């Protein structure tokens, strides 16, 4: 598999998947770089905040996780 040439922010993922950014960030905590999820830091400042980003494959994995969560909610109700 070729290395990804671009990544998409958590905000982009939230808009694309029609969910809240907080949910995207919650799910991202369960993902790793192998899942296509990264943190981007644009400052050398120790207190710099990071931005979550996803590769195209990471967006697919995130969508799968959302489907799993929706299925679980349907079973629980």
Secondary structure, 3 states (H helix, E strand, C coil): CCCCCCCEEHHHHHHHHCCCHHHHHHHHCCCCHHHCEEEECCCCCCCCCCEEEECHHHHHHHHHHHHHHHHHHHHHC
